[in-house]
């Protein structure tokens, strides 16, 4: 039976429309995406990566990127526990682990997690002192991450990391911190120098005891000093070598007595009194 010309004329456009409709129904879901299919506004299933058919006008496909996303949190003005104003720049890394919750439970999960992270950052910084905020930056960031994670988990999100990139302080506070650091360095310098002086004093005391027992060694030390002075040639030094051994023995004895805590009276001129020792170059010395 021959075909009806009217049917042929109407069938060709219908076939073309059907082909176009079918081609428009083909959707591609990438490997890093998960898609949700909605039929007449109702969730009808999850679509895996690959090709799928979506009927235009009846069905809608919502794609969710499951890769890790990073969003910068601009400088946030915070007040620490010790009432210091600071500006904190942070970055947040998160991803979608439950696409259904991310689509159905919150309108815009990306903006919601961004706002929540800013609020929690201010709260945690307000409960932290400035020194702790500067020295334990990773611990503070971990507290922020845990607080944000507890809240956004109901949206099907997971916080991978929150990092504090920069903390800026007012110029006056920076000067105070710099002066504090200088004062701490000065304190360490004084402590180290006092310890060195103590060790030096102990060594001098031990040398004085040794020289007190060996006057010849002291004389050799004095001759060495003369040799070093003569090598310079820029000054004149007068030494009394009349009684070297007696003077040396007396000086070494005084040094040893001072190191051991004894008290000794020394007369410079005249005859020595009873119980005193004569030395020409020293006055009365007591510890």
Secondary structure, DSSP 8 states (H G I E B T S, - for coil): ----HHHHHHHHHHHHHHHHHHHHHEEEE-TTEEEEEEETTEEEEEE-SEEEE--TTTEEEEEEE-S-EEEEEEEEEEE-TTS-EEEEEEEEEEEES-HHHHHHS-S-HHHHHHHHHHHHHHHHHHTS-HHHHHH-HHHHHHHHHHHHHHHHGGGTEEEEEEEEEEEEE-HHHHHHHHHHHHHHHHHHHHHHHHHHHHHHHHHHHHHHHHHHH-HHHHHHHHHHHHHHHHHH-SS------TTHHHHHHHHHHHHHHHHHT--B-EESSS---TT-EE-TT---B--
